[in-house]
């Protein structure tokens, strides 16, 4: 199965990952936006410098992997703590609930994991 590419969307106005004393190494958060669509919100301070759009791969009916591929390994990035959001459409094969989601960043050791009920 080919990866599903996340579509960049506007982050929700109430998305504030640094509230309540959280540090700036905050992991992505996930929310349903329809029966078969979900949104991933995160800060661009994650290892996104030079990364392309996130790719979603269905590992099983209850397991998803989102990978940020490096498309420009020589990118020079200025870090700004701004939220970014991506929306994904799920194929019918990802019908189980809850969904275990693993997020990886090509070329880096960072791995984030979450559950979407």
Order of alpha helices (4+ residues) and beta strands (2+ residues): beta-beta-beta-beta-beta-beta-beta-beta-beta
